[in-house]
Amino acid sequence: MPFSFTDEQKQTMLWLVMGALLIALFIALGPILTPFVASAILAYALNPGVDWLAKRRIGKYPLPRAIAVLIVMLILLMAILAIILIVIPVLRTEFPLLQNQIPSFLTKLDNFLGPHLEDFGIHFRLNSSGIKEMLSNQLATSGDEIWAAVLASAKVGGTAVLGWIATILLVPIVLFYLLQDWHRFLAKLANMVPRRWQTKTNSMSREVDGLLAQYFRGQLLVMLVLAIYYSTGLAIAGFDVALPVGIITGLLVFIPYVGFGLGLVLALIAAMLQFSGFHGLAAVAIVYGLGQMLESFFLTPRLVGERIGLHPLVVIFALMAFGQLFGFVGILLALPTSAIMSVIVKHIRMHYLNSIFYNQ
């Protein structure tokens, strides 16, 4: 008797194929989905604030949700501007001073490294004339290659800049509409779930929501602890800009590498400007080295990983794996995505342990 599919099996296969095609479409459209993904993450984080404001009353009437959305978005914009206003004055103060300090710093570095380099047969002076000579020789031998690389970089960089500008302009618009109709969108998504899966899906959704809330609270705690640590460590080392640099490093730590890298650069510049010897650079290396170890091996695994039920080894692996697969955006989404996947894996494991395949 020839094998044939039932009508229910045919419909299931049809919807599975359509789901696979939809996922493939999202992957193909990945470059243009960035503002929508960023807006969805922000909307999820900001929606509780909008809901709270929307329940407030102005006299006898509740506050319109659109006004609540605008207020929350304004608060977010003010927070971003506050961070920018902390960073820009430090940069504007330090970089002009750095230009005047570079020659003397190179002279000190040359006096320190020059004798050691000569012991290995390397005759190169780390001063203005030596660097100019090296650059002149390099430009003379590879001028065409450098010019071609500059042109290619300008083309790619110009496209990237336009893409970032479009993303920055589009995110607030998408964010407003998502926050305005957040519950309506969720209701429509819930109605698309097959009826027989409704109970299980609602249960998993509530579990994921609780885990993500724990993640955000843990991440905020990590930012606060690191801001205090870097500010205190730099202050103990005697840095005049300890407070702004420490706050910048701590608050931007939610962007992997960017917060740490920017804070490290600012601290190194401050060390070169403020201290005459190399002890300032050594202090920066110690403070930021210990800070990176504290964040990577204790704070993130303990305060974030344990709050979302992930083992520290899983947290480290997730950061490395998502970074390898999806780059910078993957690192940002590694832990919340891992939390969602952990819920799915837990339910699959329970289904497997209760299945006939396992028990027989």
Summary of the structure (lengths in Angstrom):
residues: 360
radius of gyration: 27.0
end to end distance: 28.1
largest distance: 90.5
contacts: 979
relative contact order: 0.07
helix: 86%
strand: 1%
